[in-house]
Amino acid sequence: MDLNYFISVLKRRLWIIIIIPILAAVTAFYVVRNAPKTYRSNAQLATGLTTDEAVKLTDDRYNAGQTNQNFYNLIERLSSELTISLASYNLILHDLKSDNPFRTPDYTKVEIDPLTPEEKEEAIKFFENKLDSMKVLSTYKPMDHKMLDVLRAYDYQPYALRENRLIIYRLNNTDYISIDFYSEDPQLSAFVVNTLSREFIRYNKSIIQSISDESVEFLAQLVKDKKENLDQLKQNVEQFKKSNEVSDFQLESDLKITQLNEYEVKRQEEEENIQALQLSIRSVNGQISRLENTVIDNSKVLELRNRIRQLNAIYIDGGSQDKEIEKTLNDLRTELQIEMNRIASVNQDMPTREDLEAKKDELELALEVARSNLRSINNRIANLKSDVTGYTSKESNLSVLEQEVENATLEYTDAVNKYNEFKNQSLISGAYIRQTKEGQPAVEPESSNTVIITLAAGAAVFVLIASIIFILELLDFRIKTPAQFAKMTKLPLAGTVNKIDTKKLKLKELFSVDNHDDEFTMFKQLLRKIRFEFESLDAKTILVTSTKVSEGKTFMILCLAYSLSLINKKILIIDTNFKNNSLTQLLVAKPNFERVLKEGRVVNGKLLLNPAKGDEPSDDFVEEEQGYESIVSATAHKNVDIIGSHRGTDSPSEILSGRNFKGMLESLKQDYDYIIMEGASMNEYPDTKELIGYADLVMPVFSAESQIRHTDKESIQYLRSLNGKLMGAILNMVDSKNLKL
């Protein structure tokens, strides 16, 4: 919204903006001035939330967010229905018991009769019971409902105290909560703040004590459960050790490992002994084999002896003369001697076969014993390894059980600590809230702030009215001003016309005499500006149209035609708005448009009806002579004529199809300075688009009181596409005050 336009709107409604705030200020002044006097009393409570005065059982650090939350909780509890109800019980008990009550009951606004002495005693006992038990009244119980009416009669019901006269708040960022109460009696105000403080402290201690008791009870049960769980786990550990007959798996495992190492050494020794025995047996077997070879050598000796005996016999038989035999015998005897010496030396060092066999049997027995010992050692080693592995698994299981015991011990210890902490806290719960300032009866009534309230009321109403006007204008999507028109349509503006009362408009008087009406004077001057635009254009056929109906194009055609006639311009109006022939009806014209297209031809502005073949009208043609008549209807205004038409549903293309309408216009231009046609609204009909080809220029008319909608935007886009044929728009019905911006 344009700031200048909004300021002008405010100026136009200045009397509303001024008078209504003044009335509001005057009303506020008299209301405040005549308001009953009120007396304020104030009490303060120290919460202990931001100080170290209370007993501290923990080392918790100060937390601003948590502290603010605690203050909100306290204030909410202080202003709760129960706390206010406790104060109202004290008030009603005071007035029922005292000879000087704060208020006189008004039973006209409740449904009960004044209390009798017996009913008063009953009410006193009832409220004392409610006060002791700290319970609120229930509207569903008949007795509670009756007592609530008693409170209403005194105007002591919790709602009235809390909503109208009681203010509870934290003092800035301090540790204190302030309680203010306003009433018509200073003693009553002081009584309320002090009673409310006292009852809140009692109620707060009660609720905190209740919560603490529940917490302590819960923690006591938790400690008991943790202790039972710990005892059970310890019992499981003892049972596990007992069932495995060991008290220390680590010690047993170490002993078994030591034995395993010793048997490993023994196994190695036995393996070495077996290897030695096997070697010894192989050695004995070798000796036995050698002994057998030695026996074969004795046969050689026998063989040598036999050969010597045989050769010796041959030698003797030969006379002992054969030298070769003798030499052979000597060689054999030498070889025999050598063999005999060798056998003698061998037999001298070698044991006997019997000894070797006995030794072999002894060694084989020792080998079997050694192998048996090795098997025994291996079995023992396997058993020891199995025991060590079992001890490891059992030790792992025992470790898990002992870890569970350790965790259970920690949980039990933590539960005991929390139990002791909450038990200690329960002894001092609620003790940190105390009343540090008692409410005193006020000496003077509170200032009414008459001037401030009066000015505030006037200013508030002023801002409210200005805001309402701004919102209404913001929600008003009408065109209203030329600037708004240019912004919304982006069409060139040929002129504007202010809004006038058309019922009082008389064109002849408007231009013939001086009019003292400012609106009509402005209208006349604006019309002359548009007329000047017409004269400056080199165009004779003008098509006047609009995007929608009721934009004022018919009115503008009449006014422009009359204005142009005043400067001796001949104007012909052709009513081509076949959907609404208002021009024909207003100017009482004959509907000759269709006749000229169907029955004849135009010559010098005359329609020839059924003419004789070859007949042509002469220059000095006379109307109604020889079957001729005029197609043009004269109007009441000089130099302004019209060709009327019938209303119908056919479009211009359908009506003009096969007709030389353009030729007819060219013929009529010879007698008229301007020909003005009217087209039907573009949003609903295509008439304007079909007539544009017959016009030199198109002049759209818009109403400042209409809104630019989506369908209008499509028509406006088409108008912008006309380029040189768009003369410029006329903004009609503009508020004259908006033209002065």
PyMOL commands that set and color helices and strands:
alter all, ss='L'
color gray80, all
select helices_A, chain A and resi 3-12+14-33+64-78+81-97+107-109+117-133+142-154+158-165+186-243+249-317+323-349+353-428+450-474+482-489+502-504+507-512+518-535+553-565+582-586+593-598+652-656+661-669+687-694+710-720+723-725+738-740
alter helices_A, ss='H'
color red, helices_A
select strands_A, chain A and resi 39-46+166-170+176-183+434-437+493-498+541-545+571-574+600-603+606-609+628-630+633-634+640-643+674-678+697-703+729-734
alter strands_A, ss='S'
color yellow, strands_A
deselect
rebuild
show_as cartoon
